[in-house]
Amino acid sequence: RFCSENDPVIEFFWRALKEFTPEERSMYLRFVWGRSRLPLTSKDFPMKHQIETLKKASAEPDMMLPVAHTCFFSIELPKYSTYEILRDKLKYAITHCQAIDTDGRAYDIWDDEE
């Protein structure tokens, strides 16, 4: 579950974040923490960011999306086989998986679209 900084998926992750635009980094923070920016000082920062490998292992990790836990400022990453897959899945997740920002329940939102 826990991973090493030398694991390929962790290296892919940091490479992707370095290459993200400032807007994408802000979207990442919202996805993983529920906020779009970090506190101004380290004393205002209540927790450290945690990165783990996905608990629910799959025979096809390249088909899965990362899972965020905003209450814990953590992310679970499937063991993607390539950098490109991690980058694409992470970008998809930060762009399309923003349910925490809703003011209602998910099924209420879907009902509004009919």
MARDO-798130 format. One record per residue (C-alpha): x, y, z. Coordinates in steps of 0.2 Angstrom, whole numbers, padded with zeros to 4 digits, always signed. Each point is the difference from the previous one (the first is absolute). Layout:
BEGIN
XYZ...
//
This chain:
BEGIN
+0000+0000+0000+0013+0012+0005+0013+0004-0014+0018+0005-0002+0006+0016-0008+0009-0011-0012-0016-0009-0006-0003+0003-0019-0017+0006+0004+0006+0013+0012+0013+0007-0012-0014+0001-0013-0011+0009+0012+0013+0013+0004+0005+0002-0018-0018+0004-0004-0002+0012+0013+0015+0010-0005-0006+0000-0018-0018+0006+0005-0005+0018-0003-0003+0011+0015-0019-0003-0003+0002-0019-0001+0010+0001+0017-0014+0009+0007-0013-0012-0006+0011-0014+0007-0001+0008+0017-0019+0002-0001-0001-0019-0005+0011-0006+0014-0003+0012+0014-0016+0009-0005+0009+0017-0001+0008+0009-0015+0015+0007+0009+0012-0004+0015+0000+0010+0016+0012+0015+0000+0012-0007+0014+0005-0018+0005-0008+0003+0018-0017+0002-0008+0002-0016-0009-0008-0014+0011+0006-0015-0009+0012-0008-0012-0005-0006-0018+0000-0019+0000+0002-0010-0016-0004-0019+0000-0002-0013-0012-0018-0005-0003-0007-0011+0014-0012-0009-0012+0012-0008-0011-0005-0005-0018+0006-0011-0013-0001+0015-0012+0006+0015+0010+0002+0010-0017-0019+0000-0001-0003+0008+0017+0000+0018+0006+0009+0007+0015-0010+0001+0016+0001+0016+0011-0004+0001+0019-0003+0019+0003-0002-0002+0019+0017-0007+0001+0009+0009-0014+0005-0016-0008-0001-0009-0017+0001-0018-0005+0008-0004-0016-0002-0016-0010+0017-0007-0006-0001+0008-0017+0011-0008-0013+0006+0016-0008+0002+0019+0003-0012+0004-0014-0014-0011+0008+0002+0008+0017+0000+0018-0007-0015-0003-0010-0010-0009+0014+0005+0013+0012-0005+0014-0011-0017-0008-0003-0003-0002+0018+0005+0018+0005-0011+0006-0014-0016-0011+0001+0000-0007+0018-0005+0016+0010-0015-0007+0010+0006+0007+0016-0003+0017-0007-0019-0003-0002-0012+0008+0012-0012-0015-0001+0000-0019-0002+0006-0007-0016-0016-0007-0005-0009+0017+0003+0013+0008-0013-0004-0014-0013-0019+0003+0002+0003+0018-0004+0007-0004-0017-0015-0009-0006
//
